[in-house]
Structures are given as C-alpha cells and as structure tokens.
Amino acid sequence: MSSEGEKKRVQFRAPQGLVDRADTLAAVFETDRTDILISALQEYLRDAAHSDEMKQEIAEAYYDDNITFDELKALVGHEEAANFRLLKQQLSEAFVDDVVEELADG
C-alpha cells in the first residue's frame, strides 16, 4: 500500500457532464479538476468507512481473502480492522471445531 503523500497517475473515462461540473466547481474554488476529484474521492471513501452496508461488503472481501489486512485497515481504520480480523479468526476456529466434531461423531 502506498503512502498518502506518494502520488500515482490514474486515467479514467467519465461522463462529459460530470467532468464539466467538476471543472465548473474547480473554477469557483480557483483550483483544478484534480483537486476536486481527489476531494470527492476522499469524501466517498470516508463515507464508505462509516456505512454499515459498505463495511459489511468490505468485511466479506476480507473474510474471502480478496483484500489483505493492510487494505482492510486503510478502508475502515485500525480498530475496526482488528475487530474484523478477530472475528475472522474466531469463525475459522469455529469451522475447524465443527468439522472435528462431525468427524468424531461420524
């Protein structure tokens, strides 16, 4: 995961109307489109970290090993990530215990 100060060039296509609105807002605030897009992305990610629905999606990605703990931590913060990691460990241990019990009964 790169540090917050490190810059990375990205390129994407967006609807013309959306780009025009970003450019207009940039003119109002006497800045450039990049600053507007960065601010919007930061706000979206901040909101995602506080949305229960989004946090559940993020947690599921972590439980399914689609994202790493460091990526999880970057999205939801250290404390929340630690809680998800603990739950993942507990779920894994419970699964193993259930399988062992089933094998013992069978």
Secondary structure, DSSP 8 states (H G I E B T S, - for coil): ---TT----------HHHHHHHHHHHHHTTS-HHHHHHHHHHHHHHHHHH-HHHHHHHHHHHHTTSS-HHHHHHHH-HHHHHHHHHHHHHHHHHHHHHHHHHHHH-
